[in-house]
Amino acid sequence: MNEIVGSHDLLMVTLDTLRYDVAVELAEAGRIPHLARHLPGGRWEERHAPGSFTYASHQAMFAGFLPTPARPGPHPRLFAARFAGSETTASRTFVYDTPDLVSGLARAGYHTVCVGGVGFFNKQGPLGSVLPGLFAESHWEPEFGVPSPTSFEAQVARAEEVVARLPRERRLFLFLNVAALHQPNWFHLPGATREDGDTRASHAAALEYVDRHIGRLFDALRSRRRCFAIVCSDHGTAYGDDGWTGHRLGHPVVWTVPYAHFFLDHDEATR
């Protein structure tokens, strides 16, 4: 990461609430081709979330604690605050002397931008202002939120605007929290009604919806220079699994998340 930070743009996308099993099934079935083509080996990596709901998980990730590989460690981290005794800070870790990754990247010369999605990013009150407040520039509108059937399209359009107006010499760290997978998501499943409610099938349909538009986001980021991208879930959610529904609970479907990081190679044709 010490060779990447400062030379590349950076993109972090959290597919809020996405279950690992659903992500894997859709990748294997060819139902998310735009995401799958970027996954190393065409596969999601199984990881454990740093929190069981959005606020806790993002606070951890913005402190450098990304989802942890679901196998015995220790696992060296990509980013870490300087902290005596850290067992996961390695020679290749980008170490910063600030309280969080966002300000650490800002100190390294990055313009930091948040395009929010779920309520913890809506800036409509003190709690919803904490996470976006870490960034130099933050965006949220009702169209980006969970009730909107076109939330991700609207978010991508805003990200494209951000990229287009930023001077090319300025490095960019863009964070985007995808709201589409979070409840309610029934409207992404063809033929479903409000009375049907949210299901594992509508959750999967929401991921297909995101996949149809994420290529635009990737194209925008690689239009400026080579970009290092992290795409993951912050936590999963239960749809009646063993009697459990929702998240902020300790069921494996909540703690197990898909993760990938990869490069988006610069393409002058996307400018």
Secondary structure, DSSP 8 states (H G I E B T S, - for coil): -TTTBTTBEEEEEEETT--HHHHHHHHHTTS-HHHHTTSGGG--EEEE-S-SSHHHHHHHHTTT---EESSSS----SEEE--TT-SS--TTSEEESSSSHHHHHHHTTEEEEEE--SGGGS-SSSHHHHTGGGSSEEE--GGGSTT-TTHHHHHHHHHHHHHHHS-TTSEEEEEEEE-TTSS--GGGSTT--TTT---HHHHHHHHHHHHHHHHHHHHHHHTTS-EEEEEE-S---EEEETTEEESSS--HHHHEEEEEEEEE---GGG-
